[in-house]
Structures are given as structure tokens and as C-alpha cells.
Amino acid sequence: MSRRPSATAGFTLLEVMIALAIIAAVVFTVIATINHHLDIMADDRSETLAVLLARQQLDGLDDKLDYPDKEDGTFAPDQPDYTWELRVTPTEIPGFRRAALTVFWDGKKRSLALVRFLGK
């Protein structure tokens, strides 16, 4: 006795194709979201490093007695992709100067600036 398959059993080709399209869309969305968040993490890591390097450079100003109006340099050999530029300008408050340190990275496409006030 053999059983004849029913005409209503199983899925049609159209149903399978729609299910695969939905699964593909979900997988693509998940992968794109993960890549986006990985890019954000890399940007945050670069910016955090720039802040730490800028603070280190500004802390080094405590040892100086005379501040140049403009100075620049690099963080080589540890971080050769990061460069800095310091501008010291007078303020309206007597006895204080404004030191603005800008750190550049990614081929000077990205930058971050920190400001500190120095006593004369």
C-alpha cells in the first residue's frame, strides 16, 4: 500500500523564496549594524587617544617658564600618526594666557582641541 502525497502538503516555491528574501534582509541588516558600531568604536578609540595625548602635552607646559606663541610637533615615535599644534594667546585677565592645543590625526582630517589657561 503506497500513499499518494497530498497536493496541499509542503511549501510552494514562492513561499520559500519569500522566506529566503526575508532572512537575507535580516542578515544584511544585522551585518550592516555590526559594521557601523565597529566603526564608531574605532572612532571613539582614536578620539580617546587624542584626548590623552593632548592632556599629556598640556601637562608638560607646567615645567616651562616661557611659552612660545606658536609651536607644533608630533607624538612620534609612539604615535607618529598624531600631530599637535599649540597656540598661546593673551587674555583679558592680567597675568593669564590662553593655551589652545589642537591634536590632528587621520591625515589632518580629524582634530580635537583642548584649552588651558596659564599664569604668567
Secondary structure, 3 states (H helix, E strand, C coil): CCCCCCCCCCCCHHHHHHHHHHHHHHHHHHHHHHHHHHHHHHHHHHHHHHHHHHHHHHHHHHHCCCCCCEEEEEECCCEEEEEEEEEEEECCCCCEEEEEEEEEECCCCEEEEEEEEEEC
